[in-house]
């Protein structure tokens, strides 16, 4: 049992090749049957016309029907093959002139369908941005698009060679991180931070940690001071000295932390300001920093960093793209919906998108019109002549059989009319 291809609701179904072949056979049988009927009628009328005079009119109609049927059969058959297998000139037009037909079809498409006026006019009339925006604004469509894009992105990640990507990361790091001088940039940033007193937060954090550590580790000083006292001093003096030293250190740290104007803080500020200035203007300091940078540049850790960075990024992207519930997928879907909503609501943006798409399409058509149409010509040239004939006959052969049927009917009417006129003129004379 034959079936038809499914098509969207409201559109015509497309017949299969089997259905086309069956319809073609039915129409051929019908057209041939009419020819046979005309031949039988002609035979009977011709045999009896002397006894029954009015059968002469029937014989003339049947004769015209046969002539019309045979002529149109010849014309239709000549398109696809040699009638009766005879190599009559200007027959089997499609298989013998297949390449010319393909070139003509390609030129027709290029001139009539790929012209700037047709393409641009159609794109401007359909409102691409509004249609696209309405489609993208539907969450289900946005999720579908995101899912398809994620599959494509994961495929790209698989295709990318790890060594090649690591080489790119390494080259970018060397060019953008290591080629510029570090010292002046660091000095400028440091000067701005000191000028804005941003260093105080860092100093406070260090002092807090130092005080906490000293309070939690009272034994840290141990016998650091008492070991330097004379051996003849009593033991209790050693302990008193050590305790006193620990308390003094903790008190000093506490005082520095609580006093924003403490001399140590001011000394640190001056040191940082001088360091920032030296990083910008002192050749010796700049040279030392560049030396450190060059040592780091020659280190194998740069290549290792590139590999580790790419591996981490690749794994994170792959996991996020594969998980429908990931934040990345959700963010992409949300962004797609937002873009769709903006295309629908923002007339200015929609107009810009329409203009961009139209200009881009017009450029592509204008630049590659001949190549696009050439696909038709080249495709037809690659087709086998017999297969091309069969496919074209399946597509239009059924309709061409109506030519044979019409030729039979028109031939009958023409034969009857000619015979009637001739008889009337003969009787008048």
Backbone torsions as a table, in degrees:
resi	resn	phi	psi	omega
1	UNK	NA	129.6	-179.2
2	UNK	-85.0	150.8	178.6
3	UNK	-129.7	165.1	177.4
4	UNK	-106.8	153.6	177.1
5	UNK	-65.5	140.0	178.0
6	UNK	-70.2	143.2	178.8
7	UNK	-137.3	159.5	179.3
8	UNK	-59.0	153.1	179.7
9	UNK	-58.8	138.5	178.4
10	UNK	89.4	-6.1	178.8
11	UNK	-110.6	162.3	-179.0
12	UNK	-73.9	144.9	174.0
13	UNK	-76.9	149.7	-177.9
14	UNK	-100.8	120.1	-178.9
15	UNK	-64.9	150.0	175.2
16	UNK	-81.1	169.4	178.8
17	UNK	-62.5	-36.3	179.6
18	UNK	-64.2	-40.8	178.3
19	UNK	-66.8	-40.2	177.5
20	UNK	-62.7	-41.9	-179.5
21	UNK	-63.5	-41.9	179.1
22	UNK	-64.4	-42.8	178.9
23	UNK	-64.6	-37.9	178.8
24	UNK	-64.1	-43.1	179.3
25	UNK	-63.0	-40.5	179.6
26	UNK	-62.2	-44.4	-178.4
27	UNK	-68.3	-36.5	177.0
28	UNK	-63.5	-42.8	179.3
29	UNK	-63.9	-39.4	179.8
30	UNK	-64.1	-47.1	-179.4
31	UNK	-63.8	-42.0	178.7
32	UNK	-67.6	-36.4	178.1
33	UNK	-62.5	-39.9	177.8
34	UNK	-63.8	-38.3	177.1
35	UNK	-62.9	-42.4	179.6
36	UNK	-65.3	-41.4	178.3
37	UNK	-61.4	-43.6	179.0
38	UNK	-61.6	-40.3	179.3
39	UNK	-64.9	-42.0	178.8
40	UNK	-64.4	-44.3	179.4
41	UNK	-61.9	-42.3	179.8
42	UNK	-61.7	-43.6	-178.2
43	UNK	-62.2	-46.1	-179.1
44	UNK	-66.8	-46.5	-178.0
45	UNK	-64.5	-38.8	-179.3
46	UNK	-65.4	-36.7	-179.1
47	UNK	-72.7	-29.0	-173.4
48	UNK	-109.4	1.2	-173.6
49	UNK	-66.3	-26.1	178.2
50	UNK	-71.2	-32.6	179.8
51	UNK	-84.4	-35.0	-179.4
52	UNK	-121.4	97.0	-171.7
53	UNK	-57.4	-38.3	-176.2
54	UNK	-67.0	-15.6	176.6
55	UNK	-67.4	-14.1	175.6
56	UNK	-62.4	-36.0	177.5
57	UNK	-67.6	-39.2	177.5
58	UNK	-65.3	-41.6	179.0
59	UNK	-61.7	-40.6	179.6
60	UNK	-65.3	-41.2	177.9
61	UNK	-64.1	-44.5	179.7
62	UNK	-64.8	-38.6	178.3
63	UNK	-63.1	-44.9	176.7
64	UNK	-63.8	-37.3	178.1
65	UNK	-62.6	-42.5	179.3
66	UNK	-64.4	-44.2	179.4
67	UNK	-60.3	-46.0	179.6
68	UNK	-63.9	-41.3	-179.3
69	UNK	-65.1	-44.6	-178.9
70	UNK	-67.4	-40.7	-179.9
71	UNK	-63.2	-44.7	-179.1
72	UNK	-73.3	-32.5	173.5
73	UNK	-60.0	-43.8	179.0
74	UNK	-61.4	-43.9	-177.5
75	UNK	-64.4	-44.6	-179.1
76	UNK	-68.5	-43.5	-179.2
77	UNK	-64.9	-36.4	-177.8
78	UNK	-63.3	-21.3	177.4
79	UNK	-66.3	-36.9	-169.4
80	UNK	-108.1	-25.7	-175.6
81	UNK	-160.9	174.8	175.3
82	UNK	-78.5	123.1	178.2
83	UNK	-58.4	128.4	-179.5
84	UNK	59.1	17.6	180.0
85	UNK	75.7	7.0	-178.6
86	UNK	-86.6	130.4	-178.7
87	UNK	-75.3	62.1	179.4
88	UNK	-72.9	136.7	179.6
89	UNK	-57.8	147.0	176.8
90	UNK	62.4	33.0	170.6
91	UNK	-120.4	173.2	-173.0
92	UNK	51.2	49.1	-172.2
93	UNK	-63.1	-45.8	-175.5
94	UNK	-64.3	-52.5	-179.0
95	UNK	-65.8	-33.0	-177.4
96	UNK	-82.1	-26.4	-178.6
97	UNK	-116.3	28.7	-176.8
98	UNK	-56.4	-47.0	-176.8
99	UNK	-65.4	-39.0	177.9
100	UNK	-65.3	-39.0	178.1
101	UNK	-63.7	-42.3	178.1
102	UNK	-61.9	-43.0	178.8
103	UNK	-64.9	-39.9	178.8
104	UNK	-65.9	-42.6	178.8
105	UNK	-63.3	-41.7	178.1
106	UNK	-62.8	-43.6	178.5
107	UNK	-64.4	-36.9	178.8
108	UNK	-64.6	-44.7	178.2
109	UNK	-63.6	-41.0	-179.4
110	UNK	-63.0	-43.1	-175.2
111	UNK	-80.3	-35.7	-171.1
112	UNK	-100.7	-29.8	-175.1
113	UNK	-108.8	-25.3	-177.1
114	UNK	-107.4	23.3	175.4
115	UNK	-77.7	155.2	180.0
116	UNK	-57.7	-41.6	-176.7
117	UNK	-62.6	-43.5	-177.9
118	UNK	-67.8	-49.5	-175.8
119	UNK	-66.5	-50.9	-178.0
120	UNK	-64.0	-42.8	179.2
121	UNK	-61.2	-41.8	179.4
122	UNK	-66.7	-44.3	-179.5
123	UNK	-63.7	-39.0	-180.0
124	UNK	-69.6	-28.7	-175.3
125	UNK	-81.0	-24.0	-173.7
126	UNK	-90.0	-12.3	179.3
127	UNK	62.7	66.3	-173.8
128	UNK	-57.7	-47.3	-174.2
129	UNK	-62.6	-41.0	-179.2
130	UNK	-66.4	-44.8	179.2
131	UNK	-64.1	-46.3	179.1
132	UNK	-63.4	-43.9	179.8
133	UNK	-61.9	-43.3	178.3
134	UNK	-61.8	-36.6	179.1
135	UNK	-71.5	-43.6	-178.8
136	UNK	-69.4	-27.9	-177.1
137	UNK	-70.6	-13.9	176.9
138	UNK	-79.4	120.9	-177.4
139	UNK	-54.1	-38.8	-179.8
140	UNK	-62.5	-40.9	178.5
141	UNK	-68.3	-39.0	178.5
142	UNK	-63.1	-41.8	178.7
143	UNK	-65.9	-39.1	178.3
144	UNK	-63.2	-45.7	179.1
145	UNK	-62.7	-41.9	178.6
146	UNK	-63.0	-40.9	179.0
147	UNK	-62.5	-44.5	179.7
148	UNK	-65.4	-42.4	178.8
149	UNK	-64.4	-35.6	179.3
150	UNK	-65.5	-42.0	177.4
151	UNK	-61.4	-43.9	179.0
152	UNK	-63.8	-41.5	-179.3
153	UNK	-65.3	-40.3	177.8
154	UNK	-64.4	-36.4	176.2
155	UNK	-63.0	-40.2	177.9
156	UNK	-63.8	-40.9	178.4
157	UNK	-60.9	-37.4	178.8
158	UNK	-69.3	-34.3	-178.0
159	UNK	-74.0	-30.4	-177.5
160	UNK	-66.7	126.8	176.2
161	UNK	-75.9	131.9	-177.5
162	UNK	-60.2	-42.1	-178.9
163	UNK	-63.4	-40.8	-179.7
164	UNK	-64.2	-43.9	-179.6
165	UNK	-65.7	-40.8	179.0
166	UNK	-63.1	-38.0	176.3
167	UNK	-61.9	-42.1	179.2
168	UNK	-63.2	-46.1	-179.9
169	UNK	-61.3	-41.8	-179.5
170	UNK	-64.4	-43.4	179.4
171	UNK	-64.4	-40.9	178.1
172	UNK	-64.0	-41.4	179.4
173	UNK	-63.8	-42.7	-180.0
174	UNK	-65.4	-39.7	-176.3
175	UNK	-73.4	-46.2	-172.0
176	UNK	-95.3	-20.9	-179.4
177	UNK	-104.4	-36.1	-171.6
178	UNK	-103.4	-28.9	-179.8
179	UNK	-67.2	-43.8	177.5
180	UNK	-67.4	151.9	175.4
181	UNK	-69.2	133.9	-179.1
182	UNK	-80.2	-42.3	-169.6
183	UNK	-57.3	-50.8	-178.9
184	UNK	-60.4	-40.0	-179.9
185	UNK	-65.4	-46.0	178.8
186	UNK	-63.0	-39.7	179.6
187	UNK	-63.3	-42.6	179.1
188	UNK	-63.2	-43.2	178.7
189	UNK	-64.5	-43.2	179.4
190	UNK	-62.4	-40.3	179.8
191	UNK	-62.7	-41.4	178.7
192	UNK	-64.6	-40.6	-179.8
193	UNK	-65.1	-42.8	179.5
194	UNK	-66.4	-41.2	179.9
195	UNK	-62.6	-29.5	179.9
196	UNK	-95.1	8.5	-179.2
197	UNK	59.7	26.9	179.7
198	UNK	-73.2	-19.0	180.0
199	UNK	-70.8	-21.3	-176.8
200	UNK	-62.2	-37.0	178.8
201	UNK	-62.8	-39.1	179.0
202	UNK	-68.4	-41.1	177.8
203	UNK	-63.5	-43.6	178.2
204	UNK	-59.1	-41.7	-179.6
205	UNK	-64.4	-42.0	178.7
206	UNK	-64.1	-41.8	179.9
207	UNK	-66.8	-39.9	177.5
208	UNK	-60.3	-46.3	179.7
209	UNK	-64.4	-39.8	179.1
210	UNK	-63.3	-43.9	-179.9
211	UNK	-65.4	-41.8	178.9
212	UNK	-63.1	-40.5	-178.3
213	UNK	-67.6	-41.4	179.4
214	UNK	-64.7	-38.8	179.4
215	UNK	-68.3	-33.9	-177.8
216	UNK	-83.7	-15.1	-178.1
217	UNK	-131.0	70.3	-179.8
218	UNK	-65.2	-21.2	-178.3
219	UNK	-81.7	0.6	-174.7
220	UNK	-60.1	-36.8	-179.9
221	UNK	-77.3	-27.7	177.3
222	UNK	48.8	-123.4	178.4
223	UNK	-108.5	31.4	-177.3
224	UNK	-57.4	-39.9	-178.7
225	UNK	-89.2	-43.7	-175.1
226	UNK	-64.2	-27.5	179.0
227	UNK	-65.3	-19.2	-178.9
228	UNK	-94.4	-1.8	177.1
229	UNK	-82.1	158.1	177.8
230	UNK	-59.2	150.6	-177.0
231	UNK	-67.3	-22.4	-175.8
232	UNK	-83.4	-3.4	178.8
233	UNK	-70.9	142.8	179.3
234	UNK	-63.6	155.7	-177.6
235	UNK	-63.9	-37.8	-177.0
236	UNK	-66.0	-26.4	177.2
237	UNK	-68.4	-39.0	178.2
238	UNK	-57.7	-45.8	-177.8
239	UNK	-67.0	-39.5	178.6
240	UNK	-62.0	-41.5	-179.1
241	UNK	-65.2	-43.3	-179.2
242	UNK	-65.0	-43.5	178.4
243	UNK	-62.4	-42.4	-179.7
244	UNK	-62.4	-41.8	-179.9
245	UNK	-63.8	-42.1	179.8
246	UNK	-63.9	-42.3	-180.0
247	UNK	-65.7	-38.5	-179.3
248	UNK	-64.9	-40.6	179.6
249	UNK	-65.7	-44.9	179.4
250	UNK	-64.5	-38.9	178.9
251	UNK	-65.0	-38.9	179.1
252	UNK	-64.4	-45.0	179.2
253	UNK	-62.3	-41.0	179.6
254	UNK	-64.3	-40.4	-179.7
255	UNK	-65.8	-42.5	178.8
256	UNK	-63.7	-38.0	-177.9
257	UNK	-68.4	-37.9	-174.3
258	UNK	-86.9	-14.6	-175.7
259	UNK	-109.2	106.0	179.7
260	UNK	-63.8	-21.2	-178.1
261	UNK	-104.3	19.4	-177.5
262	UNK	-62.6	141.7	-179.7
263	UNK	-55.0	-35.4	-180.0
264	UNK	-65.5	-40.7	177.6
265	UNK	-61.4	-45.4	-179.9
266	UNK	-63.2	-37.4	177.7
267	UNK	-64.7	-40.6	177.7
268	UNK	-63.2	-43.3	179.2
269	UNK	-60.0	-44.8	179.7
270	UNK	-63.9	-41.3	-179.8
271	UNK	-62.5	-44.8	-179.7
272	UNK	-65.3	-39.0	178.4
273	UNK	-64.6	-43.7	178.6
274	UNK	-64.1	-38.7	179.7
275	UNK	-65.4	-42.5	178.3
276	UNK	-62.1	-40.0	178.7
277	UNK	-67.9	-40.7	179.7
278	UNK	-65.0	-38.3	178.7
279	UNK	-62.7	-27.8	-178.9
280	UNK	-89.7	-32.2	-168.6
281	UNK	-126.7	-16.5	-176.3
282	UNK	-88.7	114.6	-178.0
283	UNK	-58.6	-37.2	-178.4
284	UNK	-65.8	-45.3	179.1
285	UNK	-63.9	-43.2	178.9
286	UNK	-61.1	-41.5	180.0
287	UNK	-63.9	-40.0	178.7
288	UNK	-62.6	-43.1	179.6
289	UNK	-64.7	-41.3	178.4
290	UNK	-63.9	-34.8	176.0
291	UNK	-62.7	-44.3	177.1
292	UNK	-61.2	-41.6	-179.9
293	UNK	-63.2	-43.9	-179.3
294	UNK	-64.2	-38.6	177.2
295	UNK	-62.2	-40.8	178.8
296	UNK	-67.9	-37.0	-178.9
297	UNK	-63.9	-37.3	-179.8
298	UNK	-80.2	-7.1	-178.2
299	UNK	-73.4	141.4	175.7
300	UNK	-64.8	-10.5	179.3
301	UNK	-65.3	-23.9	178.0
302	UNK	-63.6	-47.7	177.6
303	UNK	-64.4	-39.9	178.3
304	UNK	-63.9	-38.8	178.2
305	UNK	-62.6	-42.8	179.1
306	UNK	-61.2	-44.0	179.2
307	UNK	-65.2	-43.4	-179.8
308	UNK	-65.9	-39.8	-179.9
309	UNK	-63.9	-46.6	-179.4
310	UNK	-65.8	-40.9	179.1
311	UNK	-61.3	-43.3	179.9
312	UNK	-66.3	-44.7	-179.8
313	UNK	-64.8	-44.2	-178.3
314	UNK	-62.7	-44.9	-179.9
315	UNK	-64.5	-42.0	-179.7
316	UNK	-65.3	-43.7	179.1
317	UNK	-64.4	-44.3	-178.1
318	UNK	-62.5	-43.8	179.2
319	UNK	-64.4	-43.0	-178.2
320	UNK	-67.9	-39.5	180.0
321	UNK	-70.6	-30.5	-178.9
322	UNK	-79.3	-22.5	-176.9
323	UNK	-93.3	111.8	179.5
324	UNK	-59.8	-24.2	-178.8
325	UNK	-97.0	9.9	-177.4
326	UNK	-70.6	157.5	178.1
327	UNK	-62.7	-35.2	-179.6
328	UNK	-64.5	-47.6	179.5
329	UNK	-63.4	-41.6	179.4
330	UNK	-63.9	-41.1	179.3
331	UNK	-65.5	-40.3	178.4
332	UNK	-63.8	-44.2	179.1
333	UNK	-62.9	-43.0	178.7
334	UNK	-62.4	-40.4	179.2
335	UNK	-65.6	-38.7	178.8
336	UNK	-63.4	-45.1	178.7
337	UNK	-61.2	-41.8	-179.7
338	UNK	-64.8	-41.0	177.7
339	UNK	-62.4	-43.9	178.7
340	UNK	-60.6	-44.6	179.7
341	UNK	-63.1	-38.3	179.3
342	UNK	-67.8	-38.6	178.6
343	UNK	-63.4	-32.8	179.7
344	UNK	-77.3	-40.9	-171.8
345	UNK	-89.1	-31.9	-173.8
346	UNK	-95.0	102.4	-178.2
347	UNK	-64.4	-37.0	-180.0
348	UNK	-64.4	-45.6	178.2
349	UNK	-63.9	-42.4	179.4
350	UNK	-60.4	-41.4	179.2
351	UNK	-63.9	-40.3	178.9
352	UNK	-64.5	-42.6	179.8
353	UNK	-64.8	-43.9	178.6
354	UNK	-59.8	-43.3	-179.7
355	UNK	-64.5	-43.7	-179.8
356	UNK	-63.0	-47.1	-179.5
357	UNK	-63.5	-43.6	-179.5
358	UNK	-63.2	-45.3	179.3
359	UNK	-64.1	-41.4	179.8
360	UNK	-64.1	-45.3	179.1
361	UNK	-63.6	-42.0	179.3
362	UNK	-62.7	-39.5	178.6
363	UNK	-64.4	-45.7	-179.9
364	UNK	-61.8	-46.4	-179.5
365	UNK	-63.8	-44.7	-178.3
366	UNK	-63.6	-38.2	-175.4
367	UNK	-82.7	-39.1	-172.8
368	UNK	-115.4	18.7	-178.1
369	UNK	-57.1	-46.1	-177.8
370	UNK	-65.1	-40.1	179.7
371	UNK	-66.8	-39.0	179.5
372	UNK	-64.2	-47.6	178.1
373	UNK	-65.8	-30.7	179.0
374	UNK	-62.7	-25.2	176.6
375	UNK	-59.4	-39.8	179.2
376	UNK	-63.7	-49.3	-179.1
377	UNK	-59.5	-47.9	-178.0
378	UNK	-66.3	-37.0	179.2
379	UNK	-65.2	-45.1	178.5
380	UNK	-63.1	-37.9	179.0
381	UNK	-63.7	-32.8	-179.3
382	UNK	-78.1	-18.7	-179.0
383	UNK	-66.3	146.6	171.5
384	UNK	-71.5	138.7	-175.3
385	UNK	-60.2	-44.8	-179.3
386	UNK	-65.9	-40.7	179.7
387	UNK	-67.6	-39.2	177.5
388	UNK	-61.2	-44.9	178.9
389	UNK	-59.9	-44.7	-179.3
390	UNK	-62.4	-44.3	-177.8
391	UNK	-65.6	-44.1	-179.6
392	UNK	-66.7	-37.4	178.9
393	UNK	-66.2	-35.4	176.2
394	UNK	-64.2	-36.1	-176.4
395	UNK	-75.5	-42.2	-172.5
396	UNK	-120.7	-6.3	-174.8
397	UNK	-61.3	-38.8	-179.4
398	UNK	-61.3	-44.1	179.5
399	UNK	-67.4	-33.5	179.4
400	UNK	-67.9	-25.7	177.5
401	UNK	-65.5	-24.7	175.0
402	UNK	-64.3	-27.5	176.1
403	UNK	-63.2	-42.1	178.3
404	UNK	-63.7	-42.4	179.9
405	UNK	-65.0	-46.8	179.0
406	UNK	-62.4	-38.2	178.1
407	UNK	-62.8	-36.8	178.0
408	UNK	-65.0	-45.9	-178.6
409	UNK	-67.4	-48.3	-179.4
410	UNK	-63.0	-39.3	178.0
411	UNK	-61.6	-40.6	178.5
412	UNK	-63.5	-44.6	-179.9
413	UNK	-66.5	-40.9	179.3
414	UNK	-64.9	-43.3	179.0
415	UNK	-62.1	-42.7	178.7
416	UNK	-64.0	-43.6	-178.5
417	UNK	-64.8	-44.8	-179.2
418	UNK	-62.7	-43.9	-179.0
419	UNK	-65.6	-38.8	-179.1
420	UNK	-64.9	-46.1	-179.5
421	UNK	-63.4	-44.0	-178.5
422	UNK	-64.4	-39.8	178.1
423	UNK	-65.1	-42.6	-179.7
424	UNK	-64.0	-41.1	179.8
425	UNK	-67.6	-38.7	179.0
426	UNK	-63.6	-40.1	179.2
427	UNK	-67.8	-35.5	-178.6
428	UNK	-68.9	-34.7	-179.9
429	UNK	-75.2	NA	NA
